[in-house]
Amino acid sequence: MDLRQLECFFVVAQELHFGRAAERLYMGQSSVSEAIRSLEKTVGGPLFERSSRRVALTPLGEVLQEGAESAFISIKTSIKDCKRLAAGELRKLKFGFLGGGLYELHQPLVAEFAALFPGVELDFVELSFVDHFSAVAYGSVDVAFCRLPLGAPGLTHGPVLMEDRRMLCLPNDHPLASREFVDGEALAGERLVKMVPGAVSQEWRDFHLPHRTPAGAPIGEGPVVRTLREAMAAVTGKQALMMLTKRAASYYPTPGISLVEIDLPSISSSLVWRRDDNRPIIGKLDALLAKLARIYCPVTEPLVQ
């Protein structure tokens, strides 16, 4: 058994598709299949059920994924750090972000982190609606700045760093576009953009893109979006509406779109990392962000609840 075999296993377990896994790994599909066969010989049984229509983990595969994935991610991260140090380079901490990222916290974070941890480089990675939680869960990034609630299992988060009112994004000629404030019931009969199936937890989806208004009226579903710009295009094309935080809205002015505050629960954002990642640098980064948030983006006005 080697690390490459394990990496092939975990990527296939995530994708449940050998072709997509091969693309992610930059390998031929036959090489991925051979790695899985070799690993199956080592563990003594099949790890996947394969058919022409689907790929699924066997009970043996589920045990291996549950018991070894976090250890594999930790080993892989440590090896990367060692290689960089051996080459005389800085350690890297991959920091994922979505849309506007850390907003007013970004510049002070970069400056203070560099002063406090000169041996570690923050490597910022833009994520999408598809992977802003899974990238953390699967180890593609070490941490990410995410909107709560948590959107994938195996994760945890630090204190709330930002809390924002919601803004409804509307085409300029929408009947509600001229208002400054609308009730949550205004979504009745409208359509909201939707996430790629499985990209986020049901709890996250229900909070950010609800199926019903607070009083229970149905809200329709618009097109699937993967990025913020795709969501904006859906709004300008009058295919669906979407919601942004008030802070994000100021970073994404878009011709043809009006922004109206909506009476729905505020959105909290925090630093997110894997529950089993106990590296001290993660806790120190979270504490630094909490300190900076109190200075640069305190909550100064009551939020709609």
FENGI-V36176 format. One record per helix or strand of 3 or more residues. SS is the DSSP state (h for helix, s for strand). FROM is the first residue (numbers start at 1). LEN is the number of residues. If there is no record, write none. Layout:
ss: [SS	SS]
from: [FROM	FROM]
len: [LEN	LEN]
This chain:
ss: [h	h	h	s	s	h	s	h	s	h	s	s	s	s	h	s	h	s	h	s	h	s	h]
from: [3	18	29	48	55	59	91	105	120	134	143	155	162	181	184	191	202	220	228	241	246	257	280]
len: [13	8	15	3	3	28	8	12	8	4	5	3	10	3	4	4	7	5	9	5	6	18	17]
